[in-house]
Amino acid sequence: MSTDAATHDGHHGGHHDHHHHRVRPGEWPEEELYAGASAGKIGMWIFLLSDALMFAGFLLAYIILRYSMPYWQCTELAAEAFRCTGGAGHAVEPTFGIEFTAGLTFLLICSSVTMVLAFAAAQEDNRKELVKFLNLTILGGCLFLYGQYEEYFGLVLAHGLTNEGLIFGHSAYASTFYLITSFHGCHVLSGVIYLSVIRWRAGKGDFDGGHTSEVELVGLFWHFVDLIWIIVFTLIYLFPEDTSLYGKAPEILFYHGATPGG
């Protein structure tokens, strides 16, 4: 074989075998504890478990605070009964916009569907469809983040909760809302960045030929973020305010060592 021919074969082989050092899903050796799961998948599940415990801690604290206080949101009824006020000089605290946030929730769920379709395209070795559905997933995450900014501060679609008297640090109602939803928002932002890197690599063909492990891992993270949001949305937005204690305000305030208006 001539030198030129050998060089040509070497380049040709390098072009087709640039994945030779990576293990495809299903090629990992069977192990008693983790079966055939890859090291990346095991690591991701451990990370998600630890992250779930962090969210559980925040949500447990939220539940304890909410149901151990004489009132939660400073509504007109609560202001009359307990003499509370909203933040930044407002008379009351605003109610969360369930319709708007339900739309954001639906958007995030749709992004989970496009993530499933992206992984299916990777398994079918369809680079064009993979890139398309990753783009749609990233778009869904970006729109969710924009919607959350609108909800907090207002820009075009909403007045903004901060402009309506929901100020971090003014009440447990406000502080727990911003803490939990912004913590989740950081995960969405991280997911968008993660997805963008995977999409860039997908465009280069890094996941051609059945090398779909990295796509599966980003999918696990994104589905986790979506699932957590459904739980957050249910607990923070959908649970109704308990007004049964408002008529007992003087007795409750006395129990807590305060007086009406004090």
C-alpha positions, 0 to 999 in steps of 0.5 A: 500500500502506498503512503498516499493510500495509507494516509487516505485510508487513515483520514477516511477511517478517522472520519467515520470512527471519531466515536470509537472511544465512546460506548453506546447505550446498551453496551455497558457491561452488566453489573449486579447493582446498576445492571447495564446503566452507564456511569453518566446515567448513575451520576445523573440519578444521584444528582437528581436525588440530591436536588430533589431533597433540596426542593423537598426541604424548601417545600416542607418549610413552606408547608410548615410556615403556611399552616402554622401562621394565623394568616398567609397572604395579606388580603383585604380580609386579613388586613381587616382582621390582623392589621397587616399590609402589603409591601412598598406601601401597598394596602394588601399583597397581590394574588398570584395570577393562576391563569398566566402561570398555568400557561407557563406550566403548559409551555413547560410540559410541551417542552418535555414532549419536544425533549422526548421527540428529540431523544427519539430522533437521536435513537433513529439517527435523525440529526435534522429532527434531533436539532429541530426538537432540541431547538423547540425545547430550548425555546420553551425554556426561554419563554418560561424564563421570560414569563417568570420575569414578567410575573416578578417585575412586569414588562409587557404582559403583566404589571409585576408582583413586585410593583403590586406589593409582593416584596421579598422579606416583607412576609413569609408569603412573599419570601417563600414564593420568591425563594422557591420559584427563583430556585426552580428558575435557576434550574430552568436556566441551567437546563437551557444552557445544558440543552444549548450545549447538547444542541451545538454538539448535535449539529456537529454530529456528535450523537450520530451512529447511536451515541445517544447517552448525552441526549438521554442525560439532558432529557432526564434533567429537563423532565426532572425540572418540569416535574418539580415545577408541577409540584411547585405550581400545585402547592404555591398557586393552587392551594386555597387560602384558609380564611376560617381563622379570620374571625378569631383574630383577637384570640390568635394575636393574643396567643402569639403575644400581640394585639390588633394593630400592634 
